[in-house]
Amino acid sequence: MVTLILIGLLGGLITAVSPCILPVLPVVFLAGGTGRGEDAGKPARSPGATELGGGAAGDGGKAADERGSGGTADGAVATAPPDAPARAPRNRRPYAVVAGLVVSFAFFTLLGVTIISALGLPQDILRYVGLGLLVLIGLGLIFPPVERLLEKPFARLPQRQVNKEGGAFALGLGLGLLYVPCAGPVLAAITIAGARGEISTDIVVLTLSFAVGTAVPLLLFALAGRRVAERVAAFRRRARGLRIAAGCLMIVLAVGLALDVTAAIQRSLPDYTSGVQKKIEDSDAARQQLSGLYDNSNKELSRCEDGADELRSCGQAPALEGIDSWFNTPGDRPVDLKSLRGKVTLIDFWTYSCINCQRAVPHLRDWERAYRDAGLRIIGVHSPEFAFEKKRSNVVSGAEKLGVTWPVALDNELTTWDNYRNRFWPAKYLIDAEGTVRYFKFGEGEYDKTEKMIRELLRQADPTVTLPEPTDRAMDDLASDRTPETYLSNLRVRGYVGTPLVDDRPAVYRFPKGALPLNKLSLDGTWTAGYEQFTAGKDAKLAFTYRAKNANLVLAGTGKVTVLVNGEVTRTISVTGSPTLYRLTDDKDARTARLELRVDEGLQAYAFTFG
């Protein structure tokens, strides 16, 4: 439990200083220093004190005269001590804002989906409520009557100062509904559990520790805003103007969030926390803790490591569940892993349009041909990345083109993917004759090692088996300097430079001036940048400087693509139908080149891959 709390706290701390939090920081900063306009800059007075600090108005002089004329027993003159100035009420707005954010984020992340489903409300209702609250708080800062209206629900609380900070707490509640931190492994574990309604003690502890971790930097930022407002004379003199500015900023933020303008800003910033996040949230200790939050039946899988040098016992093989349909089986009937006891089974997680998976297929074909008679069985679990990969006809067609002849299960809801705690395409899990997972390999490469493990398991299953010579494709492993796979997605694209992307609507782009750096891409002409694909508009062009022997692109629609390499036209590709991988360049040796595509209007581009 202590380890889980530490993982949540550290994950929250990292998240709270990541680029995706930046849009809310100005609001948190200003909210910490914008108290009530009538209180700004005014010292508090003792009860009954006048502006001058004397006694009660009207009788102060009389009382002083009576004391001065010998009102004491010994005739001495009694001098009234000056009233001590009362301490000004402390501005607790920073704590109220952050407390509201933590409460609403934690509560609705865990229970929001369940509540919405039970009430039959739209899935985005919480976002609209948060936007509405943000606008109301902004209006309250601009118009005091609106603020007093917002604070009425807190009027029955016993402490007057708490009552006055009710608007700040409401602001925190609104920000918590709109708070979308970068989705690392910790947040992914929380949101998946919340979406499935699988709320356990571990999940609640992880959520609260994560929320507290994110609150610490935000609270420091809000306290800094309060200190500036208290210490800087210009802020005290212009308290009213500051409140109006803060209110306007909150309304602008609400509009920006509604139109997803903030997403473009976040993408333009480097992800400077990714390295630290991977070391902490994706460490061996974190993976073991987080992966055990959903289902203890497969907890032992987290004890084995990717690409180990020897066979290990990684627990009983999880079931193939939640499968939409099967093909490449007699009558398209499902395969039960229990029916394969006595055989060695290889589970391959893949998608048909993924070039990394496609490069792995020849190795699988070789193993299927070489070791089937010796007892090897391969099952492909097709776990889609894109919506179009859920369509059965697309998968069947893609499998035929690749020469996939072994049984394939369509894992459209990623249920089996979750059962195996998988995180990669492709991924291979080896199951021995007793039904125990003994080895797994994520990604490409090390095919010779995987084949060695297959051969060992076959000998364990049948010591008398005669095996053929190993298939030798080890030289096909990845070159370290090859350009990586690149998604054309407004949320997942990497290496993009040029005109900032505009989400989900046509916009005109321009190539940047000068040479395009290696592994960078840019747009020109009209494009619509969506989550799953970029759609070409008028005069659409795309440039990409890459290093590889060949470049490939998944395209859909009807039209033509003209391919230029280093400024020279090399080929024209005719595109038709559903998303399919098209070869753009094909060289004998790897080289660095500038690729430029001139794309017909209406064509959709999904992902670049390189070989």
BELMOCOR-V210965 format. One line per field, one symbol per residue. phi: phi as a letter, one per 30 degrees, with the letter a starting at -180 (. if undefined). burial: 1 if it has 16 or more other ideal C-beta (glycine too) atoms within 10 Angstrom, else 0. A space follows every 10 residues. Layout:
BEGIN
phi = ???
burial = ???
END
This chain:
BEGIN
phi = .ddddddddd ddddddcddd ceeddedddd ddccdeedcd icddcdeidc edjddddjcd ddddddddcj dcdciddccd dddddddded dceedddddd dddddddddd ceddddddci cddcdddddd dddddddedd ddbeeddddd deecdddddd ddedcddddd dddddddcdb ddddeddddd dddddciccc dddddddddd ddedddddde dddddddddd cddddddced dddddddddd dddeddddci ddddddddcd ddcddddddc dcdddddddd dddcaddbdd dddccdiddb dbccjddddd ciddabbibe ihddcceddc djccccccda bdcddddddd eedddddedd cdddjdbcbc cdcdccdddd dedddddddd ddidcdebcd cdchddedec hdbbcdbbcc cddcicdcab bcidihdddd dddedddddd dbecdccddd dcbddddddd cdddebdcbd ccdbidbjee dcdiadbccb dddiddddic bacbicbccc dcaccdcdhd bbcacbbadb bbbdbbjblb bcccbhicdc abcccajdeb dcdcbacdbd bcaccbcccd djdcccacbb b
burial = 0001111111 1111111111 1011111111 1111111001 0000000010 0000100000 0000000000 0000000000 0010000000 1111111111 1101111111 0110010000 0000010011 1011111111 1100011001 1001000000 0011111111 1111111111 1101111011 1011000000 0110011111 1111101110 1110110010 0000100010 0111011011 1011001000 1111011000 0010001001 1000011011 1111000101 1101000000 1101111101 0110011100 0000101001 0011111111 1111111111 1011111101 1001111111 1111110111 1001110110 0101011111 1100111111 1110111111 1110011111 1111111001 1111111100 1000000001 1000000000 0010011111 0010110110 1110001010 1000010011 1111111111 0111111001 1111111101 1111111010 1011100000 0010100011 1101100001 0010111110 0011111111 1
END
